[in-house]
Amino acid sequence: MRKKHIFLCMVCLCAINTSIGQTSLSPGDIAFIGFNTDGDDDFSIVVLSDITNKTIYFSDNETNGTGGFIDNNEGVLTWITGIKTIKSGTVINFNDTDNESNIDFGASIGSLSRSSGSFSLSASTKDGIVAYLGTDENIPTTFIAAIQIGNDSAELGSYDLDGVTLTGTGLVKGTSIIIFDDSATPDGAVYNASRSSQGAYSNYYSLIADDVNNWTNVVNGDGETLLPFSQEAFTTNTTTWTGGTSSVWNLAGNWDNGIPTSSSFVSIPNVPNSPIISSGVSAVAGNITIDTGEILTINSANSLTLGGILTISGDLTINSGGSLIVSGTSTGNLTYSVNVGDTNWHLVSSPVLGEQYDDAWNTTNSINVSGAGLNDAVSTYNNTTSVSGSWNYFQTGGVATNFNPGQGYSLKRISAGNYGFIGTFPTSDVLLTISQGFGTLNKWNLIGNPFPSYIKASDLITANSLNLTDTHEFVYVWNGTNYVALGGTDYIHPGQGFFVNADNSTADNFVITESLQSHQTGVTFYKGSQNPTIKVLVKDQENNQKFTEIKYLKNSTKGLDPGFDAGTFTGQSTSFSLYTHLASNSNGVNFMLQSLPDDDYENTVIPLGLNAVSGKEITFSIEHQNLPNGLMVFLEDTQKKTITRLDENTSTYKVLLDDDSNGIGRFYVHTSTSDLRKVLNLYTKNLNQVSVYLSSDRNLRIVGLRSDTSTLSIYTILGTRVYYNSLKAKTLIDIDLSDAIKQGIYIVQLNTNEGNMNKKIFLK
């Protein structure tokens, strides 16, 4: 059985985060490009090497020559960059750093705090700033940059005999130290030279180091006049769309300086041929500006990644299945179209911010409208009304309502087509609260992918596993007919809504982070990928069909494997369903997907559960793929005492139900290389097919008992027997345990002629 080793995971995560947060930056990976010693002590840096999840300290203290600082009560600022990668070329402003209570105190990216002392850049004397990593603010481990303000080098500390290396730091003038000494007491200065002329970001340091030719400075004036510092990113080249040849993005003839690279500053003016990213292209750029009147289109199965800033004055349109990731900021509206090829209900989530639904949106998107004051086919899920929940529908004439980021909605069109979402690109993590409704009995929550890009289902589950029910560590999507559990290598499509099962109702207990975004192709909206499996199907005489899946995976067990065994979706009531119980150690949970070991086919028997009303003729069949050669699949009906092979083409098993079917105990799935129709004794009393579990707080359920000479005993953990009874063979036996038996842990012992079974239970 796979376990959640929570403590071990937390230790590992802490170790990983510490490593990521404090290493892998070197001298010169950032550079100071602006400062203000007047007013509010602002400064700016440019990132010359990608930064992810770092804690960086800034101090105006002098270094002591031994890897530390002179203790003279100077100040320290702590900058936490955040888990989102800050791409090379990004400019960050640090505002009003002299006082944390200032309304504009902070960093333009990440979070900033004043750790200790008095961080203050002086206009009347010379000063300096040192940037470093450390185990804390007082113990530097790696010095990464410095700026000397004024012509007194002692403000940073003393230099080696070479005159360029700051003693004990590894920082060097011109490659990791900027010297600004046009004046002994400058009031402010800012780098003002080229930001798009270099082939590598490290090459910019030589330009930044030239304070004589490449900086604008203020002497005996107001440094605040330089603010705000320009946040235009540094890029390695600029290129402008001309559309001179066609609309094809990835064609050099359509650009004045070549196809954009990941560091390009891209301009898209209004020209006759609008750019289209198509033909399976994974386009990249640094910054992109789309002018008024122009349209950039990303077709299905194509993508665009921006390491910097997106500015939309015109339009950006993404067709269903296309993908966009922006690492920096984004302004202006884009349009994402989510395509559905039928008129079924679909679970949908807005991949942009700011879109709202009302009568106008419903009309534009061909929503199935029932009429004035009646339900329209736009609805949210409510888990507080019943075990199976309910739907809240938009009413014709209702108030316009925003699509909330990360929330799922059920929508239905009157014809196949697109749901169009218009809004801004989401540039932050989405924090949600999933809950256990209706007295904690309904744990289902309808949420969705908030980004115009893909999310790997298993990564999202891993990030939130401690707050998901371990029997349901999947995301559940509706494919128009049935619910499908996504996990493993499945991806969640942009605009896809899905259900998750909450383990608690703690506030802010589900997060969808920007870092989960990815580009994919070939992922179908509302469907999961295929895996080696046995799919057992059942159909009634009205052609209603249900199924359950069995996968054989390396290292899986016959017990519960969280994240690999998917409990059945129960967020909507149904009188017709098919499921399995665990092949071993069943606790009465119905599973729509069960993983089993791939090396024990002959000894694994799977209890198959069916809910159906009496008088119905039902038909069983299977679909299978990648099973070992010679392995056969059989269905056992213990009530009819029959066993039927189902893996052959067109083979089925039909049966007319004399009574309502509600649970396991009658049908079992066997796999074997031997023909069980010839060798399996259907009268054999197999203890492995018996399940014992609590179906409610005080009801003990025994399923599949075939022995007429059985006894049931219940003992305290100290060995005192509190219950005893004889049992007769029966498919399902329910035993109501008296309230006279106190709350606590007990051992259930089932004794039969075929052997004994012990089970631990907890009575509430």
VOGU-3710 file (C-alpha; in Angstrom, 3 decimals, decimal comma):
1> mrkkhiflcm> 0,000/0,000/0,000  1,356/3,398/-0,977  1,511/5,827/1,955  1,683/9,584/2,313  4,993/9,922/4,095  4,123/13,435/5,164  7,020/14,099/7,512  9,614/12,771/5,089  8,092/14,782/2,243  8,133/17,944/4,309
11> vclcaintsi> 11,787/17,400/5,219  12,684/16,826/1,587  10,726/19,842/0,440  12,359/22,059/3,014  15,764/20,858/1,922  14,947/21,459/-1,708  13,529/24,911/-1,117  16,509/25,956/0,966  18,863/24,831/-1,763  16,926/26,534/-4,506
21> gqtslspgdi> 16,471/29,702/-2,496  20,116/30,217/-1,501  22,402/28,910/-4,238  23,103/28,936/-7,979  23,533/32,711/-8,335  27,011/34,051/-9,094  28,689/37,468/-9,052  27,362/39,549/-11,938  24,038/37,722/-12,291  22,285/40,963/-11,357
31> afigfntdgd> 23,399/44,575/-11,865  22,363/47,851/-10,259  21,008/50,249/-12,910  19,540/53,106/-10,883  19,446/54,798/-7,482  17,989/57,806/-5,704  19,722/59,158/-2,604  17,231/62,034/-2,375  13,681/61,535/-1,180  12,732/57,915/-0,560
41> ddfsivvlsd> 15,892/55,908/-1,327  14,774/53,990/-4,392  16,990/51,764/-6,512  16,706/49,401/-9,502  18,408/46,251/-10,701  18,371/44,201/-13,904  18,396/40,394/-13,791  21,095/39,006/-16,096  20,514/35,325/-15,245  17,135/33,650/-14,583
51> itnktiyfsd> 16,099/33,746/-10,918  13,652/31,315/-9,317  12,655/31,193/-5,643  15,525/33,172/-4,127  15,983/35,219/-0,975  18,380/38,080/-1,740  19,630/40,609/0,815  20,605/44,244/0,166  22,754/46,122/2,666  24,281/49,603/2,754
61> netngtggfi> 26,892/48,296/5,226  30,617/48,039/4,398  32,228/44,628/3,988  34,886/43,644/6,554  37,279/41,794/4,226  36,496/38,346/5,696  33,164/37,613/4,060  31,024/39,646/6,463  30,120/43,245/7,344  31,325/45,964/9,674
71> dnnegvltwi> 28,862/46,165/12,537  27,796/49,816/12,543  23,996/49,515/12,610  23,589/49,891/8,858  20,428/48,408/7,388  19,390/45,261/5,500  16,503/44,722/3,060  15,210/41,208/2,391  13,845/40,489/-1,086  11,940/37,226/-1,675
81> tgiktiksgt> 11,666/36,785/-5,431  8,817/34,240/-5,371  8,546/30,827/-7,046  7,780/32,335/-10,465  10,922/32,494/-12,599  12,178/36,034/-13,204  13,616/35,910/-16,697  16,941/37,393/-17,743  16,559/40,996/-18,826  13,812/41,830/-16,328
91> vinfndtdne> 14,074/45,170/-14,493  12,952/45,348/-10,847  12,318/48,580/-8,949  12,690/48,852/-5,162  10,644/51,818/-3,995  10,616/53,992/-0,854  13,078/51,708/0,926  13,848/54,221/3,700  10,612/53,455/5,554  8,552/50,247/5,490
101> snidfgasig> 5,421/52,208/6,431  5,597/54,215/3,179  2,581/53,453/1,010  4,811/52,658/-2,002  7,363/50,569/-0,072  8,135/47,329/-1,864  9,482/45,645/-4,979  7,877/45,614/-8,424  8,306/41,816/-8,435  8,325/39,596/-5,323
111> slsrssgsfs> 8,105/40,851/-1,727  10,378/43,233/0,187  10,889/43,795/3,923  13,284/45,777/6,117  15,077/43,174/8,225  17,224/45,229/10,590  19,112/48,457/11,125  18,497/51,617/9,129  18,763/51,158/5,361  19,283/54,694/4,048
121> lsastkdgiv> 21,092/56,071/0,996  22,685/59,365/1,878  22,704/62,375/-0,464  25,186/64,352/1,639  27,873/61,678/1,814  29,046/58,813/-0,342  27,309/55,418/-0,049  27,063/51,912/-1,500  24,776/48,870/-1,743  25,812/45,220/-1,641
131> aylgtdenip> 23,538/42,332/-2,793  24,147/38,838/-1,447  22,734/35,424/-0,590  23,046/34,081/2,918  21,896/31,622/5,522  20,429/34,740/7,085  20,926/38,496/6,702  24,060/38,475/8,890  25,850/35,494/7,316  26,593/36,055/3,613
141> ttfiaaiqig> 27,347/32,946/1,560  27,555/34,440/-1,950  28,042/38,090/-2,903  26,374/38,742/-6,261  26,500/42,501/-6,955  27,367/45,935/-5,592  27,175/49,599/-6,538  29,512/52,314/-5,274  27,802/55,716/-5,125  30,369/58,510/-5,165
151> ndsaelgsyd> 34,145/58,380/-5,556  35,115/56,920/-2,174  35,625/53,187/-2,602  35,714/52,700/1,169  31,914/52,822/1,177  31,887/49,179/0,004  35,009/48,073/1,867  38,683/47,647/1,000  40,039/46,225/-2,256  42,776/43,672/-2,888
161> ldgvtltgtg> 46,190/44,766/-4,154  44,856/44,538/-7,718  42,604/47,477/-6,864  39,519/45,916/-8,492  38,511/42,990/-6,256  36,482/43,812/-3,156  38,333/41,893/-0,445  36,563/38,797/0,872  33,593/39,035/-1,499  34,701/37,866/-4,950
171> lvkgtsiiif> 33,087/40,979/-6,459  35,095/42,766/-9,163  34,809/46,276/-10,564  33,271/46,281/-14,016  31,918/42,704/-13,886  29,976/42,627/-10,618  30,536/46,100/-9,114  29,188/49,288/-10,689  31,194/52,413/-9,821  29,277/55,659/-10,140
181> ddsatpdgav> 31,644/58,494/-9,218  30,760/61,439/-11,454  30,132/63,277/-8,216  31,128/62,771/-4,623  27,497/63,113/-3,614  25,131/62,325/-6,528  21,439/62,711/-5,783  20,450/60,021/-8,243  21,349/58,290/-11,479  19,922/55,773/-13,936
191> ynasrssqga> 21,330/53,654/-16,770  19,974/55,023/-20,059  21,829/53,157/-22,833  20,809/50,299/-25,137  18,711/47,438/-23,790  18,467/45,445/-26,996  21,891/45,286/-28,619  23,670/42,291/-27,059  23,812/38,624/-27,980  23,998/37,504/-24,333
201> ysnyysliad> 22,670/39,138/-21,180  26,074/38,981/-19,473  27,396/41,303/-22,192  25,274/44,140/-20,836  27,512/44,483/-17,805  30,192/46,303/-19,781  27,578/48,824/-20,969  26,150/49,284/-17,479  29,641/49,736/-16,042  30,237/52,748/-18,315
211> dvnnwtnvvn> 28,800/55,405/-16,003  30,319/58,257/-18,014  28,532/57,546/-21,302  25,584/55,353/-20,357  24,049/56,912/-17,236  21,916/59,981/-16,583  22,754/61,578/-13,251  21,447/64,333/-11,024  23,951/66,389/-9,004  22,758/68,876/-6,408
221> gdgetllpfs> 19,212/68,267/-7,585  16,218/66,063/-6,904  16,786/62,347/-7,453  13,029/61,846/-7,424  12,873/63,446/-10,883  14,380/60,237/-12,267  11,460/58,184/-11,010  9,862/55,946/-11,782  12,818/54,116/-13,273  11,934/52,631/-16,631
231> qeafttnttt> 10,947/48,969/-16,321  11,405/48,304/-20,020  13,123/44,936/-20,116  16,621/44,334/-21,447  16,557/42,152/-24,553  19,232/40,719/-26,793  17,550/41,968/-29,952  14,540/43,818/-31,318  12,495/42,622/-34,250  9,361/44,033/-35,852
241> wtggtssvwn> 6,626/42,182/-37,708  6,316/43,290/-41,331  4,118/40,556/-42,783  6,010/41,160/-45,987  5,657/37,594/-47,222  2,633/36,048/-45,478  0,942/35,622/-42,102  3,302/32,845/-40,990  5,019/33,702/-37,678  7,969/31,370/-38,118
251> lagnwdngip> 9,184/32,834/-41,411  12,197/35,180/-41,422  10,831/37,150/-44,377  7,985/38,419/-42,219  10,349/40,141/-39,734  12,759/43,029/-40,101  15,382/41,435/-37,828  14,670/37,714/-37,922  12,260/35,345/-36,196  11,916/36,270/-32,484
261> tsssfvsipn> 14,004/34,437/-29,907  13,329/34,068/-26,184  15,090/37,398/-25,548  13,632/39,422/-28,424  11,778/42,692/-27,964  8,942/42,154/-30,462  6,801/44,860/-32,010  3,678/43,967/-34,005  2,323/47,060/-35,799  -0,912/47,262/-37,762
271> vpnspiissg> -0,012/45,857/-41,208  -2,109/44,053/-43,880  -0,841/40,534/-43,049  -1,559/39,796/-39,391  0,733/37,221/-37,724  -0,556/33,691/-37,063  1,279/31,103/-34,974  0,388/27,833/-36,693  1,673/24,506/-38,069  2,783/23,173/-34,685
281> vsavagniti> 5,061/26,105/-33,835  6,275/26,725/-30,258  6,891/30,470/-30,586  8,993/32,408/-28,045  9,765/36,056/-27,321  11,057/38,369/-24,611  8,536/41,230/-24,707  5,688/41,657/-27,192  3,743/44,800/-28,023  0,641/44,444/-30,243
291> dtgeiltins> -0,425/47,792/-31,683  -3,985/49,068/-31,997  -5,818/47,505/-34,931  -3,522/44,478/-35,162  -4,358/40,857/-34,270  -1,967/38,095/-33,231  -3,527/34,614/-33,498  -2,360/31,394/-31,835  -3,980/28,412/-33,516  -4,863/25,107/-31,878
301> ansltlggil> -1,859/22,883/-31,014  0,476/25,915/-31,136  2,000/27,955/-28,326  3,707/31,197/-27,367  6,039/31,712/-24,379  6,983/35,194/-23,218  9,855/35,623/-20,797  8,964/39,264/-20,229  6,077/41,676/-20,752  2,949/41,392/-22,927
311> tisgdltins> 1,296/44,643/-24,029  -1,942/44,316/-26,022  -3,379/47,467/-27,565  -4,894/45,495/-30,428  -6,034/41,881/-30,072  -4,549/38,481/-29,220  -6,761/35,516/-30,126  -6,097/31,934/-29,012  -8,056/29,153/-30,660  -9,102/26,133/-28,609
321> ggslivsgts> -6,068/24,022/-27,738  -3,606/26,868/-28,273  -1,456/27,887/-25,323  0,079/31,095/-23,921  2,492/31,546/-20,998  3,670/35,001/-19,865  6,355/35,207/-17,174  6,186/38,982/-16,724  3,295/41,416/-16,570  0,462/41,656/-19,088
331> tgnltysvnv> -1,869/44,502/-20,078  -4,798/44,520/-22,473  -7,419/41,923/-23,350  -6,990/38,603/-25,133  -9,637/36,189/-26,399  -9,609/32,435/-25,726  -12,076/30,144/-27,534  -13,007/26,819/-25,919  -14,454/24,490/-28,552  -17,047/21,779/-27,862
341> gdtnwhlvss> -18,164/19,505/-30,661  -21,665/18,691/-29,391  -24,637/20,016/-27,427  -23,882/18,103/-24,224  -23,195/19,710/-20,869  -19,505/20,458/-20,337  -17,474/21,563/-17,332  -15,706/24,791/-18,252  -13,479/27,363/-16,536  -12,520/30,834/-17,774
351> pvlgeqydda> -8,839/30,975/-18,890  -8,793/34,787/-18,620  -9,655/37,380/-15,965  -12,600/39,757/-16,175  -15,076/37,890/-18,403  -18,659/37,830/-17,133  -21,823/35,974/-18,059  -25,200/37,611/-18,582  -27,939/37,581/-21,226  -25,608/39,120/-23,812
361> wnttnsinvs> -22,821/36,583/-23,173  -25,337/33,732/-23,273  -26,667/34,916/-26,636  -23,186/35,379/-28,124  -22,164/31,899/-26,994  -25,404/30,137/-28,041  -26,208/29,101/-24,485  -29,317/26,961/-24,158  -31,808/29,473/-22,728  -35,091/28,285/-21,231
371> gaglndavst> -36,920/31,614/-21,283  -37,579/34,655/-19,107  -37,185/33,868/-15,408  -36,219/30,263/-16,138  -32,954/28,371/-15,885  -30,280/29,089/-18,459  -27,568/26,529/-19,166  -24,900/28,289/-17,090  -24,622/26,808/-13,609  -22,412/26,445/-10,549
381> ynnttsvsgs> -22,217/23,443/-8,240  -23,430/23,513/-4,622  -22,221/20,714/-2,305  -24,209/21,855/0,758  -27,739/20,807/-0,240  -27,451/17,006/-0,335  -25,050/14,100/-0,634  -25,279/14,396/-4,414  -25,257/18,219/-4,470  -27,274/20,588/-6,643
391> wnyfqtggva> -26,836/23,121/-9,456  -27,483/26,861/-9,276  -28,567/28,153/-12,701  -28,309/31,642/-14,154  -31,754/33,118/-14,722  -32,659/34,990/-17,899  -32,513/38,690/-17,082  -30,173/38,076/-14,161  -27,362/40,351/-13,020  -24,083/40,102/-14,921
401> tnfnpgqgys> -21,676/37,929/-12,918  -17,912/37,468/-13,281  -16,422/34,091/-14,049  -14,279/33,607/-10,943  -10,656/32,518/-11,524  -10,240/28,821/-10,815  -13,985/28,134/-10,494  -15,715/25,553/-12,670  -19,059/26,017/-14,416  -21,399/23,665/-16,255
411> lkrisagnyg> -22,403/25,037/-19,671  -24,567/23,764/-22,525  -24,853/25,138/-26,060  -27,765/24,799/-28,487  -25,244/23,838/-31,200  -21,617/22,767/-31,405  -19,167/25,673/-31,363  -16,969/27,877/-29,178  -17,277/29,429/-25,769  -15,500/32,783/-26,092
421> figtfptsdv> -13,728/34,304/-23,079  -12,354/37,872/-23,309  -10,190/39,300/-20,538  -6,679/39,837/-19,254  -3,956/37,227/-18,857  -3,846/35,781/-15,290  -0,400/36,626/-13,870  -0,653/35,282/-10,326  -1,300/32,056/-8,424  -4,945/31,159/-7,741
431> lltisqgfgt> -5,791/30,267/-4,142  -9,094/28,476/-3,548  -11,003/26,975/-0,631  -12,405/23,493/-1,229  -14,816/22,206/1,403  -16,792/19,293/2,736  -20,462/20,178/2,365  -23,746/18,694/3,626  -22,390/17,693/7,021  -19,036/16,649/5,488
441> lnkwnlignp> -20,800/13,957/3,395  -20,439/15,776/0,056  -16,756/16,515/-0,494  -17,005/17,454/-4,175  -15,912/20,880/-5,430  -16,155/22,151/-9,009  -13,038/24,147/-9,910  -11,068/24,655/-13,124  -7,891/25,552/-14,984  -7,512/29,355/-14,648
451> fpsyikasdl> -4,755/29,722/-17,282  -4,710/29,774/-21,116  -2,190/26,913/-20,958  -2,061/23,292/-19,815  -1,630/21,848/-16,318  -0,321/18,345/-15,651  -2,945/16,620/-13,503  -0,462/14,726/-11,326  1,523/17,917/-10,577  -1,641/19,710/-9,446
461> itanslnltd> -2,638/16,725/-7,309  0,830/16,486/-5,723  0,758/20,186/-4,834  -2,577/19,715/-3,032  -2,515/16,056/-1,945  -2,645/16,789/1,799  -6,058/18,417/1,299  -7,523/15,766/-1,037  -9,231/12,548/0,052  -6,674/9,757/-0,383
471> thefvyvwng> -9,199/7,510/-2,167  -9,914/10,283/-4,686  -6,533/11,876/-5,519  -7,566/12,700/-9,084  -9,285/15,445/-11,025  -12,644/14,389/-12,410  -13,837/15,657/-15,800  -17,122/15,016/-17,602  -16,726/13,594/-21,125  -20,333/14,128/-22,144
481> tnyvalggtd> -21,417/10,679/-20,961  -19,398/9,721/-17,894  -16,950/11,170/-15,406  -13,299/10,418/-16,174  -10,504/10,518/-13,588  -7,358/12,322/-14,770  -3,976/11,745/-13,146  -0,491/10,552/-14,008  0,548/11,935/-17,388  -2,877/13,410/-18,202
491> yihpgqgffv> -3,084/17,156/-18,815  -5,876/19,585/-17,998  -6,906/21,555/-21,082  -7,185/25,382/-20,998  -10,784/26,221/-20,140  -11,384/22,797/-18,551  -13,532/22,584/-15,416  -13,181/19,596/-13,086  -14,172/18,200/-9,690  -11,885/17,459/-6,747
501> nadnstadnf> -12,718/15,717/-3,469  -11,858/17,690/-0,303  -10,302/16,073/2,757  -11,074/19,149/4,914  -12,657/22,593/4,795  -9,619/24,624/5,815  -9,504/28,086/4,259  -7,240/28,524/1,209  -6,512/24,786/1,010  -6,153/24,432/-2,761
511> viteslqshq> -3,622/26,337/-4,861  -3,116/26,454/-8,632  0,281/28,048/-9,157  1,612/29,769/-12,258  4,588/27,408/-12,188  2,290/24,496/-13,197  1,660/25,977/-16,643  2,953/24,095/-19,686  2,423/23,763/-23,429  1,000/20,522/-24,855
521> tgvtfykgsq> -0,435/19,199/-28,090  -2,904/16,432/-28,768  -4,778/16,854/-25,460  -8,523/16,559/-26,020  -10,880/18,807/-24,104  -12,834/16,856/-21,445  -11,067/13,509/-22,095  -8,132/11,707/-20,510  -5,347/9,853/-22,250  -5,534/6,082/-22,845
531> nptikvlvkd> -3,561/3,655/-20,697  -3,050/-0,133/-20,686  -6,227/-1,282/-18,992  -9,235/-3,516/-18,695  -12,392/-1,464/-19,032  -15,482/-3,321/-17,794  -18,694/-2,010/-19,322  -22,331/-2,608/-18,495  -25,340/-1,597/-20,604  -29,036/-1,795/-19,806
541> qennqkftei> -31,863/-2,434/-22,250  -32,314/1,345/-22,779  -28,642/1,480/-23,935  -27,509/3,440/-20,901  -23,864/2,516/-20,391  -21,445/2,720/-17,446  -17,891/1,501/-17,012  -15,092/1,016/-14,529  -11,363/0,640/-15,235  -8,616/-1,642/-13,966
551> kylknstkgl> -4,960/-0,787/-14,615  -1,956/-3,021/-14,030  1,007/-0,922/-12,946  4,468/-1,703/-11,653  4,763/-1,242/-7,870  1,006/-0,949/-7,379  -0,667/-3,018/-4,668  -3,995/-4,755/-4,180  -4,804/-2,271/-1,419  -5,239/1,483/-1,591
561> dpgfdagtft> -2,694/3,362/-3,725  -3,492/7,097/-3,315  -3,163/8,888/-6,609  -3,494/5,596/-8,517  -6,888/4,309/-7,272  -9,698/6,723/-8,104  -12,848/6,604/-6,022  -16,093/6,885/-7,961  -17,510/10,353/-8,586  -20,562/10,686/-6,331
571> gqstsfslyt> -21,309/14,388/-6,743  -24,487/13,575/-8,678  -27,028/10,859/-7,834  -27,582/7,916/-10,162  -29,505/4,615/-9,934  -27,280/2,917/-12,489  -23,527/2,604/-11,914  -20,610/0,193/-12,120  -17,488/0,169/-9,936  -14,973/-2,066/-8,189
581> hlasnsngvn> -13,834/-2,460/-4,604  -10,203/-2,916/-3,696  -8,975/-6,445/-4,311  -7,536/-6,407/-0,780  -8,356/-4,510/2,426  -11,559/-3,006/1,082  -13,129/-0,327/3,251  -16,354/-0,159/1,293  -15,275/2,598/-1,087  -16,467/2,382/-4,694
591> fmlqslpddd> -13,705/2,877/-7,272  -14,046/3,972/-10,883  -10,348/3,244/-11,432  -8,268/0,648/-9,590  -4,548/0,021/-10,055  -3,197/-3,472/-9,448  0,256/-5,111/-9,537  1,386/-6,269/-12,968  2,994/-9,489/-11,678  0,115/-11,299/-9,939
601> yentviplgl> -2,670/-11,681/-12,502  -3,443/-15,311/-11,595  -4,087/-14,603/-7,912  -6,049/-11,356/-8,158  -9,834/-11,364/-7,973  -11,601/-7,992/-8,271  -15,019/-7,436/-6,641  -17,313/-5,777/-9,180  -20,164/-3,605/-7,899  -23,379/-2,898/-9,765
611> navsgkeitf> -26,220/-0,549/-8,905  -29,302/-1,301/-11,037  -33,031/-1,837/-10,510  -34,764/-5,211/-10,772  -36,460/-6,297/-13,982  -33,648/-4,906/-16,144  -31,650/-6,990/-18,566  -28,047/-5,899/-18,363  -25,115/-6,800/-20,588  -21,480/-6,973/-19,480
621> siehqnlpng> -18,551/-6,595/-21,870  -14,945/-5,434/-21,711  -12,399/-3,432/-23,677  -8,738/-4,216/-23,087  -5,297/-3,319/-24,346  -1,682/-4,356/-23,771  -2,509/-7,383/-21,630  0,149/-10,137/-21,516  -0,086/-12,733/-24,238  -2,423/-15,570/-23,325
631> lmvfledtqk> -4,103/-13,733/-20,431  -7,874/-14,189/-20,409  -10,517/-12,133/-18,598  -13,547/-13,762/-16,949  -16,704/-12,532/-15,205  -18,071/-14,647/-12,367  -21,738/-14,437/-11,355  -21,948/-16,097/-7,934  -25,758/-15,990/-7,876  -26,148/-17,814/-11,200
641> ktitrldent> -22,970/-19,823/-10,554  -21,597/-19,048/-14,004  -18,264/-17,845/-15,322  -17,968/-16,202/-18,723  -14,924/-15,288/-20,787  -15,141/-11,662/-21,973  -11,800/-10,844/-23,654  -12,759/-12,449/-26,973  -14,230/-10,307/-29,747  -17,958/-9,534/-29,297
651> stykvllddd> -18,144/-11,724/-26,155  -20,728/-10,549/-23,580  -22,619/-11,738/-20,527  -26,357/-10,990/-20,297  -28,466/-11,405/-17,201  -31,981/-10,395/-16,131  -31,950/-8,940/-12,611  -34,556/-10,593/-10,395  -33,811/-8,179/-7,549  -32,298/-4,735/-7,176
661> sngigrfyvh> -28,528/-4,831/-7,337  -26,788/-2,478/-4,928  -23,147/-3,214/-4,167  -20,559/-5,939/-4,487  -20,730/-9,647/-3,653  -22,353/-11,091/-6,762  -19,964/-10,271/-9,631  -16,179/-10,764/-9,725  -13,516/-10,214/-12,398  -10,802/-12,880/-12,784
671> tstsdlrkvl> -7,686/-12,859/-14,981  -5,902/-16,108/-15,812  -3,835/-17,913/-18,428  -5,957/-21,005/-17,724  -9,529/-21,329/-18,971  -11,403/-20,869/-15,710  -14,611/-22,175/-17,293  -12,957/-25,605/-17,130  -10,882/-25,438/-13,961  -12,632/-23,024/-11,551
681> nlytknlnqv> -14,907/-24,719/-9,035  -17,762/-22,242/-8,705  -18,831/-23,873/-5,457  -15,462/-23,233/-3,849  -15,787/-21,062/-0,772  -13,003/-18,535/-1,413  -12,202/-16,411/1,643  -10,236/-13,993/-0,554  -13,520/-12,836/-2,051  -15,000/-11,855/1,305
691> svylssdrnl> -14,954/-8,169/2,310  -15,542/-6,889/5,845  -15,878/-3,158/6,507  -17,966/-0,455/8,193  -20,548/0,901/5,745  -21,535/3,534/8,339  -20,468/4,489/11,857  -22,305/1,512/13,430  -23,055/-0,882/10,565  -20,631/-3,736/9,902
701> rivglrsdts> -21,005/-5,093/6,377  -19,842/-8,554/5,252  -19,898/-9,190/1,498  -19,397/-12,421/-0,449  -19,655/-14,952/2,402  -20,227/-18,460/0,983  -19,699/-20,628/4,036  -22,750/-21,761/6,062  -20,620/-22,542/9,106  -19,149/-19,159/9,959
711> tlsiytilgt> -18,918/-17,174/13,169  -18,236/-13,515/13,798  -16,502/-12,206/16,914  -15,531/-8,654/17,888  -12,789/-8,013/20,449  -11,374/-4,974/22,178  -7,678/-4,353/21,628  -7,161/-5,909/25,098  -8,797/-9,158/23,962  -12,235/-8,859/25,576
721> rvyynslkak> -15,001/-10,201/23,332  -17,938/-7,774/23,025  -19,878/-9,485/20,203  -20,460/-13,026/18,910  -22,867/-14,500/16,322  -23,221/-17,353/13,828  -23,577/-16,450/10,148  -25,151/-18,100/7,105  -23,855/-17,788/3,553  -25,204/-14,650/1,921
731> tlididlsda> -24,052/-12,134/-0,690  -24,459/-9,209/1,695  -24,820/-9,214/5,487  -25,368/-6,019/7,519  -24,833/-6,138/11,281  -26,074/-3,217/13,369  -23,633/-2,793/16,239  -25,321/-1,635/19,413  -24,502/1,708/20,987  -23,707/-0,368/24,059
741> ikqgiyivql> -20,369/-1,093/22,425  -18,289/1,946/23,300  -16,424/4,127/20,832  -12,951/2,846/20,091  -10,750/0,456/18,101  -11,858/-3,192/17,808  -10,707/-6,388/16,084  -13,295/-8,212/13,957  -12,630/-11,945/13,554  -14,474/-13,980/10,924
751> ntnegnmnkk> -14,057/-17,755/11,306  -14,987/-20,086/8,423  -14,154/-23,612/7,309  -11,836/-22,057/4,729  -9,872/-20,026/7,236  -10,011/-16,963/9,446  -10,047/-13,249/8,644  -9,129/-10,433/11,044  -10,056/-6,802/10,458  -9,428/-3,688/12,561
761> iflk> -12,336/-1,215/12,814  -12,941/2,066/14,594  -16,405/2,604/16,056  -17,515/6,203/16,479
//
